[in-house]
């Protein structure tokens, strides 16, 4: 629920058009939270000496 509240806050209180979140590939609990909050897997990349997966959610078009 915390992740969903954060996303709602971002849409209501900031001009952000996209929110991203990263975790290591094996952290399945974090990945589930991202997916349950509506975020979609975008890919895998090297970040600060490790491999991460990143998820994103775009601002709904009706709220832009």
N, C-alpha and C positions, 0 to 999 in steps of 0.2 A: 504493500500500500504506500510505503514511503516513496518509492520510485514514481508511482502514478501521481502522487501529490506534487512531487518536484516537477514533473512534466507539465502538469496543469498550471503550476505557478509560473513556469517559463512562458507558456502561451499567454497567460493573462497579464503578466507583469513585465515582460521584456519584449524587445523586438526580434529575438532570436527566431530564425527560420528552420534551424536544425539543431537537434541535441544528439551528441554522440556519447558512447560509453565504451570503455575497453576493459578487458580482463585477459588473463592467460588462458590458453585453450582448454586446459584441464579443470578449470574452476567452474564446474557444472552448475553449482548453485547460483553463482552470479549470472551465468548465461540464462538460466531459467527466469530469474528476476527480470532481466532485460527483455526477454521474449514475452513474458506475461504483461509487461508494461507497454507492449505495443512496438517495441524496437525490433528491427530486422537486421540480421547478420549482413554485414557489408563486405567482410573479407578478413584476411590475416595479413599482418605486416610486422616488420622488425621495428621495435621501439625501445630505445634506451638499453640496448644490449640483450633484449629478449624478444620472443615472438608473442604477439598479442592478437586477439580477435577483436574486431570492433563492430559495434551495432549502432544504428541510427534511427531516428524518427524525425519526420519532417512535419512542420506546422500544417495543420489541416488547411486546405485551400479556402474554405469558407471563413477562416479567421484571419487571413492575410490583409 
